[in-house]
Amino acid sequence: MSGEQKAKAKAEQAKGKVKEAAGRATGKEGMTAEGRAEKAKGDARQAKEKIKDTLED
């Protein structure tokens, strides 16, 4: 996985996790859902990069 893409994936996952926690703390379901979606997007990006790495080897 390229370093830049790995960093983007981790940042997206972290941002989503924080947003999800903030939504739960404030009772805002919309923010919680946004956080979950961002986290899932980061997970998907990371999985895509791992697959690319596997295919390149």
ChimeraX attribute file (.defattr): number of C-alpha atoms within 10 A of each C-alpha:
attribute: neighborCount
match mode: 1-to-1
recipient: residues
	/A:1	15
	/A:2	10
	/A:3	8
	/A:4	8
	/A:5	15
	/A:6	17
	/A:7	14
	/A:8	14
	/A:9	23
	/A:10	16
	/A:11	15
	/A:12	22
	/A:13	24
	/A:14	16
	/A:15	17
	/A:16	24
	/A:17	20
	/A:18	16
	/A:19	21
	/A:20	23
	/A:21	17
	/A:22	16
	/A:23	18
	/A:24	16
	/A:25	11
	/A:26	10
	/A:27	11
	/A:28	13
	/A:29	14
	/A:30	12
	/A:31	18
	/A:32	22
	/A:33	16
	/A:34	16
	/A:35	25
	/A:36	20
	/A:37	18
	/A:38	22
	/A:39	24
	/A:40	17
	/A:41	16
	/A:42	24
	/A:43	15
	/A:44	14
	/A:45	18
	/A:46	21
	/A:47	15
	/A:48	14
	/A:49	16
	/A:50	15
	/A:51	11
	/A:52	13
	/A:53	12
	/A:54	10
	/A:55	8
	/A:56	7
	/A:57	5
